[in-house]
Amino acid sequence: MKYLWQKSKDKNIRFPISLKLMVVTTVLLLTVTYLIASQSSVFFQKEIKATHEQSNQTRSSNHATQIEVLIQSYIDRIRMIATVMTKKFDNSVEKQEMTDLIFKTEKDIVAVDIFEMKEQEYKSIQTFINVDSLKLYNLGEEYFPHLQKVKPFPIKSVYSGKIEVINSSLSNGMPLLSIGIPFIKDDFDNVSHIAIAYIKLEKIQKIFSTPGAAELFLVDKEGFVLAHPNDKFALDSLSLVDNPLVKLAINSKFRSNHLPSFVNPFDSRTYYGVFNRTLFGISVIAQIREDVILEPAKQVQREAYFVGGLVISITLSLIFLFSVSLTGPLEKLLEITYEVAKGNFNVNARNKIKSRDEVGDLASAFDKMTMGLKALVKTQGADVA
């Protein structure tokens, strides 16, 4: 008995019904599985991207709000300290006592420098330093003059009326954030005094220290890192201006926008991201790798292929069993037909084919036909004799 394709006596290739059923069913199931897996993957990709877009937008917006509140609180405290520093006291002892009191209660601001504009030149007129904070890093008062030389503050911009925020951290130095604010105006409404404060970076860094699927960090107007889940990026004041999303945040006219797909030159991977710029010009960046976004969709696709493969295997097994029950009797009937063709009428198809279906009925009809042929042959033989 033959179940696969075979050659009949006339040497023509014959394809059994079982093989045809299995091939057709396999092609149909593979096509359906591929379409379902592909469509479901595309659908999940869209849904997941939309979900991450909303999530990143919400998180970056919340972080931007926290930064704005924190920076504003620093600005208010800088104004208060600057007011005390420029206030006229009856004597220097009283002024020193007031300044010492402020710095004893102030845990974040390390130093404040007051500049005055005279004859188109600005000059530092008063500087107050929290020496105790510097001692924690084995630094002295000379650290700030050195810092101003290495990382000069954009004083001109502050004199134009802008609030400036930059990262003033140095390697092997103290993690610091610098904020410059216009402080006093002259009779012509021009800024005459500004205050520059050096603030511990800890609180801002803490906001961005929690890792997640999306990478959130803070950059200034020039693209330098102010806060990052990787502390080293903030301590080194790493420039990320080559990041397309950071570049968009710096140059965009909008305070919030997204970039659907971009290659991060830092690791050459594809990312999706959004940014939210604060009122002070610094921007919160939220970016997530595309493969992380698409992983759930790929998982759905893999599961769809697995289920499809399982269904195909079970279906092929059932088809094989069904085809054997169908083609097996037909193969037996074919063998009996060859016997009859040789002139052997002493055959009984119904004895070999037990199925109670149309194939069984065909076997019974075949036996009746064989009996009729046998009788016809005998009659013709008698006539000849």
SEBADO-913406 format. One record per residue (C-alpha): z, y negated, x. Coordinates in pm, whole numbers, plus 50000, padded with zeros to 5 digits. Example, Ala and Ser with C-alpha at 12.3 -4.5 7.8 and 13.67 -1.06 7.14 Angstrom:
! SEBADO-913406
+-------+-------+-------+
:     z :     y :     x :
+-------+-------+-------+
: 50780 : 50450 : 51230 :
: 50714 : 50106 : 51367 :
+-------+-------+-------+
This chain:
! SEBADO-913406
+-------+-------+-------+
:     z :     y :     x :
+-------+-------+-------+
: 50000 : 50000 : 50000 :
: 49907 : 49658 : 50134 :
: 50089 : 49336 : 50049 :
: 49936 : 49085 : 50294 :
: 49577 : 48988 : 50326 :
: 49367 : 49290 : 50419 :
: 49009 : 49405 : 50445 :
: 48865 : 49614 : 50167 :
: 48601 : 49876 : 50227 :
: 48323 : 49619 : 50206 :
: 48491 : 49437 : 50496 :
: 48560 : 49117 : 50294 :
: 48899 : 48954 : 50347 :
: 49121 : 48987 : 50043 :
: 49423 : 48768 : 49968 :
: 49691 : 48938 : 49757 :
: 49840 : 48755 : 49458 :
: 50182 : 48753 : 49624 :
: 50049 : 48558 : 49920 :
: 49871 : 48309 : 49695 :
: 50185 : 48256 : 49487 :
: 50399 : 48203 : 49797 :
: 50152 : 47962 : 49960 :
: 50101 : 47753 : 49646 :
: 50473 : 47743 : 49568 :
: 50563 : 47654 : 49927 :
: 50312 : 47367 : 49935 :
: 50436 : 47233 : 49601 :
: 50804 : 47255 : 49697 :
: 50744 : 47101 : 50040 :
: 50553 : 46814 : 49881 :
: 50823 : 46754 : 49620 :
: 51101 : 46780 : 49881 :
: 50926 : 46533 : 50111 :
: 50866 : 46284 : 49829 :
: 51224 : 46308 : 49704 :
: 51372 : 46279 : 50055 :
: 51145 : 45988 : 50148 :
: 51197 : 45793 : 49827 :
: 51570 : 45851 : 49825 :
: 51591 : 45744 : 50189 :
: 51394 : 45424 : 50119 :
: 51612 : 45350 : 49817 :
: 51935 : 45406 : 50009 :
: 51810 : 45198 : 50300 :
: 51750 : 44903 : 50069 :
: 52086 : 44947 : 49898 :
: 52277 : 44992 : 50223 :
: 52107 : 44693 : 50386 :
: 52191 : 44479 : 50083 :
: 52551 : 44603 : 50093 :
: 52589 : 44530 : 50464 :
: 52424 : 44192 : 50422 :
: 52676 : 44096 : 50156 :
: 52964 : 44244 : 50355 :
: 52864 : 44067 : 50678 :
: 52809 : 43741 : 50494 :
: 53151 : 43765 : 50332 :
: 53330 : 43859 : 50653 :
: 53161 : 43591 : 50864 :
: 53226 : 43332 : 50593 :
: 53594 : 43431 : 50576 :
: 53626 : 43416 : 50953 :
: 53455 : 43076 : 50959 :
: 53703 : 42949 : 50703 :
: 53996 : 43078 : 50909 :
: 53856 : 42909 : 51220 :
: 53806 : 42580 : 51035 :
: 54164 : 42585 : 50907 :
: 54300 : 42670 : 51252 :
: 54089 : 42409 : 51434 :
: 54184 : 42145 : 51177 :
: 54552 : 42223 : 51228 :
: 54501 : 42183 : 51604 :
: 54325 : 41849 : 51548 :
: 54613 : 41722 : 51332 :
: 54864 : 41823 : 51598 :
: 54653 : 41664 : 51873 :
: 54646 : 41337 : 51680 :
: 55023 : 41350 : 51638 :
: 55080 : 41418 : 52009 :
: 54828 : 41151 : 52110 :
: 55002 : 40902 : 51880 :
: 55332 : 40971 : 52051 :
: 55170 : 40949 : 52393 :
: 55016 : 40606 : 52323 :
: 55310 : 40467 : 52127 :
: 55508 : 40189 : 52292 :
: 55869 : 40296 : 52353 :
: 56162 : 40080 : 52458 :
: 56186 : 40272 : 52783 :
: 56025 : 40559 : 52969 :
: 56325 : 40787 : 52913 :
: 56287 : 40767 : 52537 :
: 55915 : 40843 : 52564 :
: 55979 : 41140 : 52793 :
: 56241 : 41279 : 52559 :
: 56001 : 41256 : 52265 :
: 55721 : 41422 : 52464 :
: 55948 : 41700 : 52585 :
: 56059 : 41760 : 52227 :
: 55699 : 41795 : 52109 :
: 55606 : 42044 : 52380 :
: 55921 : 42246 : 52324 :
: 55821 : 42304 : 51963 :
: 55448 : 42329 : 52040 :
: 55355 : 42687 : 52133 :
: 54975 : 42660 : 52151 :
: 54879 : 42325 : 52307 :
: 54916 : 42341 : 52685 :
: 54797 : 41995 : 52786 :
: 54670 : 41669 : 52638 :
: 54465 : 41409 : 52823 :
: 54411 : 41058 : 52682 :
: 54100 : 40866 : 52788 :
: 54031 : 40497 : 52735 :
: 53693 : 40325 : 52741 :
: 53687 : 40001 : 52938 :
: 53379 : 39815 : 53051 :
: 53153 : 40107 : 52962 :
: 53364 : 40344 : 53169 :
: 53618 : 40598 : 53051 :
: 53932 : 40670 : 53241 :
: 54226 : 40906 : 53194 :
: 54528 : 40690 : 53116 :
: 54789 : 40952 : 53022 :
: 54823 : 41325 : 53077 :
: 55095 : 41553 : 52953 :
: 55113 : 41916 : 53064 :
: 55330 : 42201 : 52943 :
: 55421 : 42334 : 53285 :
: 55613 : 42630 : 53144 :
: 55294 : 42770 : 52990 :
: 55112 : 42742 : 53322 :
: 55390 : 42924 : 53504 :
: 55317 : 43236 : 53298 :
: 54984 : 43252 : 53483 :
: 55126 : 43143 : 53818 :
: 54947 : 42810 : 53785 :
: 55057 : 42453 : 53850 :
: 54966 : 42105 : 53726 :
: 54676 : 42089 : 53973 :
: 54496 : 42351 : 53763 :
: 54364 : 42096 : 53510 :
: 54197 : 41859 : 53760 :
: 54030 : 42169 : 53907 :
: 53929 : 42286 : 53560 :
: 53771 : 41950 : 53475 :
: 53561 : 41970 : 53790 :
: 53446 : 42327 : 53729 :
: 53397 : 42289 : 53353 :
: 53358 : 41919 : 53274 :
: 53425 : 41829 : 52912 :
: 53144 : 41648 : 52717 :
: 53340 : 41323 : 52698 :
: 53036 : 41110 : 52611 :
: 52977 : 41317 : 52299 :
: 53335 : 41258 : 52181 :
: 53298 : 40884 : 52241 :
: 52995 : 40894 : 52013 :
: 53229 : 41003 : 51734 :
: 53187 : 41382 : 51746 :
: 53454 : 41648 : 51770 :
: 53377 : 41887 : 52053 :
: 53508 : 42242 : 52097 :
: 53436 : 42442 : 52412 :
: 53569 : 42742 : 52601 :
: 53757 : 42624 : 52910 :
: 53861 : 42967 : 53036 :
: 53813 : 43051 : 53401 :
: 53813 : 43391 : 53568 :
: 54163 : 43461 : 53703 :
: 54276 : 43151 : 53515 :
: 54430 : 43078 : 53179 :
: 54238 : 43157 : 52857 :
: 54193 : 42809 : 52709 :
: 54007 : 42634 : 52431 :
: 53936 : 42263 : 52470 :
: 53912 : 42025 : 52175 :
: 53810 : 41663 : 52213 :
: 53859 : 41416 : 51928 :
: 53794 : 41043 : 51879 :
: 54135 : 40883 : 51851 :
: 54136 : 40503 : 51843 :
: 53863 : 40253 : 51754 :
: 53835 : 39892 : 51867 :
: 53772 : 39584 : 51653 :
: 53398 : 39659 : 51654 :
: 53454 : 40008 : 51512 :
: 53364 : 40170 : 51841 :
: 53568 : 40459 : 51979 :
: 53796 : 40322 : 52249 :
: 54031 : 40617 : 52302 :
: 53979 : 40991 : 52285 :
: 54216 : 41284 : 52325 :
: 54126 : 41613 : 52493 :
: 54363 : 41900 : 52435 :
: 54374 : 42235 : 52614 :
: 54489 : 42510 : 52377 :
: 54576 : 42874 : 52425 :
: 54289 : 43096 : 52316 :
: 54517 : 43371 : 52183 :
: 54520 : 43285 : 51812 :
: 54144 : 43244 : 51785 :
: 54084 : 43558 : 51990 :
: 54320 : 43752 : 51764 :
: 54106 : 43672 : 51458 :
: 53812 : 43854 : 51622 :
: 54003 : 44131 : 51797 :
: 53975 : 44387 : 51514 :
: 53673 : 44611 : 51575 :
: 53451 : 44727 : 51290 :
: 53103 : 44853 : 51205 :
: 52981 : 44495 : 51239 :
: 53046 : 44299 : 51558 :
: 53196 : 43956 : 51481 :
: 53238 : 43688 : 51744 :
: 53256 : 43310 : 51783 :
: 53024 : 43091 : 51991 :
: 53016 : 42720 : 52063 :
: 52724 : 42479 : 52025 :
: 52573 : 42597 : 52354 :
: 52599 : 42970 : 52280 :
: 52904 : 43039 : 52499 :
: 53152 : 43292 : 52364 :
: 53478 : 43147 : 52234 :
: 53618 : 43469 : 52089 :
: 53494 : 43829 : 52091 :
: 53630 : 44181 : 52027 :
: 53569 : 44234 : 52397 :
: 53829 : 44001 : 52552 :
: 53635 : 43983 : 52878 :
: 53344 : 43807 : 52705 :
: 53575 : 43527 : 52597 :
: 53766 : 43508 : 52926 :
: 53438 : 43485 : 53119 :
: 53294 : 43239 : 52866 :
: 52984 : 43458 : 52852 :
: 52659 : 43292 : 52745 :
: 52481 : 43471 : 52459 :
: 52216 : 43207 : 52408 :
: 51943 : 43468 : 52463 :
: 52061 : 43655 : 52156 :
: 51806 : 43565 : 51882 :
: 52081 : 43538 : 51619 :
: 52292 : 43309 : 51838 :
: 51983 : 43102 : 51913 :
: 51916 : 43071 : 51539 :
: 52277 : 42967 : 51476 :
: 52251 : 42693 : 51739 :
: 51917 : 42552 : 51626 :
: 51912 : 42613 : 51251 :
: 51939 : 42323 : 51009 :
: 52134 : 42548 : 50777 :
: 52501 : 42624 : 50817 :
: 52447 : 42984 : 50709 :
: 52152 : 43217 : 50746 :
: 52059 : 43576 : 50829 :
: 51817 : 43754 : 51061 :
: 51690 : 44082 : 50907 :
: 51590 : 44249 : 51232 :
: 51607 : 44147 : 51597 :
: 51638 : 44306 : 51940 :
: 51957 : 44217 : 52122 :
: 51868 : 44165 : 52491 :
: 52222 : 44264 : 52586 :
: 52160 : 44633 : 52503 :
: 51792 : 44634 : 52387 :
: 51887 : 44772 : 52046 :
: 51775 : 44652 : 51706 :
: 52034 : 44460 : 51504 :
: 52072 : 44290 : 51170 :
: 52298 : 43986 : 51145 :
: 52419 : 43668 : 50980 :
: 52588 : 43352 : 51102 :
: 52813 : 43089 : 50948 :
: 52853 : 42756 : 51123 :
: 53184 : 42576 : 51085 :
: 53233 : 42206 : 51024 :
: 53303 : 42166 : 51395 :
: 52969 : 42306 : 51511 :
: 53096 : 42641 : 51638 :
: 52947 : 42948 : 51469 :
: 53076 : 43286 : 51357 :
: 52823 : 43560 : 51432 :
: 52824 : 43895 : 51249 :
: 52576 : 44151 : 51376 :
: 52544 : 44526 : 51322 :
: 52315 : 44782 : 51481 :
: 52029 : 44897 : 51262 :
: 52090 : 45264 : 51340 :
: 52448 : 45226 : 51212 :
: 52316 : 45073 : 50889 :
: 52052 : 45343 : 50841 :
: 52270 : 45640 : 50935 :
: 52391 : 45703 : 50574 :
: 52030 : 45691 : 50452 :
: 51924 : 45931 : 50726 :
: 52213 : 46157 : 50630 :
: 52091 : 46156 : 50270 :
: 51742 : 46239 : 50392 :
: 51871 : 46526 : 50608 :
: 52071 : 46664 : 50317 :
: 51766 : 46637 : 50091 :
: 51560 : 46834 : 50343 :
: 51837 : 47092 : 50375 :
: 51865 : 47137 : 49999 :
: 51486 : 47146 : 49973 :
: 51468 : 47413 : 50243 :
: 51737 : 47614 : 50068 :
: 51551 : 47590 : 49737 :
: 51225 : 47691 : 49905 :
: 51390 : 47994 : 50067 :
: 51545 : 48111 : 49742 :
: 51223 : 48046 : 49550 :
: 51012 : 48236 : 49801 :
: 51251 : 48530 : 49787 :
: 51230 : 48537 : 49407 :
: 50852 : 48500 : 49417 :
: 50826 : 48783 : 49666 :
: 51035 : 49011 : 49444 :
: 50838 : 48907 : 49140 :
: 50503 : 48950 : 49315 :
: 50603 : 49296 : 49439 :
: 50690 : 49396 : 49083 :
: 50350 : 49265 : 48973 :
: 50117 : 49356 : 49257 :
: 50283 : 49687 : 49348 :
: 50169 : 49859 : 49026 :
: 49831 : 49690 : 49058 :
: 49796 : 49830 : 49409 :
: 49881 : 50177 : 49275 :
: 49628 : 50132 : 48999 :
: 49371 : 50028 : 49258 :
: 49434 : 50347 : 49458 :
: 49394 : 50556 : 49140 :
: 49069 : 50370 : 49071 :
: 48938 : 50477 : 49413 :
: 49025 : 50839 : 49322 :
: 48837 : 50815 : 48996 :
: 48541 : 50664 : 49178 :
: 48537 : 50975 : 49396 :
: 48514 : 51190 : 49081 :
: 48879 : 51289 : 49054 :
: 48967 : 51250 : 48686 :
: 49289 : 51448 : 48713 :
: 49501 : 51140 : 48764 :
: 49771 : 50980 : 48550 :
: 49833 : 50611 : 48611 :
: 50120 : 50589 : 48363 :
: 50322 : 50842 : 48557 :
: 50304 : 50623 : 48868 :
: 50342 : 50286 : 48695 :
: 50671 : 50271 : 48503 :
: 50680 : 49898 : 48421 :
: 50715 : 49808 : 48056 :
: 50490 : 49508 : 48048 :
: 50122 : 49419 : 48045 :
: 50068 : 49612 : 48369 :
: 50216 : 49923 : 48204 :
: 49985 : 49870 : 47907 :
: 49695 : 49839 : 48150 :
: 49794 : 50172 : 48312 :
: 49800 : 50343 : 47969 :
: 49460 : 50197 : 47884 :
: 49332 : 50312 : 48224 :
: 49449 : 50668 : 48151 :
: 49267 : 50661 : 47816 :
: 48955 : 50534 : 47990 :
: 48983 : 50808 : 48254 :
: 49021 : 51073 : 47984 :
: 48715 : 50933 : 47809 :
: 48513 : 50938 : 48131 :
: 48627 : 51294 : 48200 :
: 48515 : 51405 : 47854 :
: 48188 : 51217 : 47893 :
: 48118 : 51386 : 48227 :
: 48185 : 51729 : 48080 :
: 47954 : 51657 : 47785 :
: 47677 : 51542 : 48017 :
: 47728 : 51853 : 48229 :
: 47699 : 52080 : 47924 :
: 47383 : 51905 : 47813 :
: 47227 : 51952 : 48154 :
: 47315 : 52321 : 48154 :
+-------+-------+-------+
